[in-house]
Amino acid sequence: MSLKVLLYCVVVPLTLWALDSVQINQIFKKNRYYASRLFYLLVSVALSYLVVNFFFDFFSASTIIQ
């Protein structure tokens, strides 16, 4: 299994858990439940992508230094 896949398996649930504490529904209009859920999903995927790439680049750069 690739290291990136393993990182995604760890980071995606963590971002979903972290974003669960943010009240996203308050920034949307009333009765826009599906739009807020879609926004929640897209922010979670984007944040997961950024975090995984950061850690992957960090790990690969640290092995080059050694």
Buried (B, 14 or more C-beta within 10 A) or exposed (E): EEEEEEBBEEBBEEBBEEBEEEEBBEEBEEEEEEEBEEBBEEBBEEBBBEBBEEBBEEEEEEEEEE
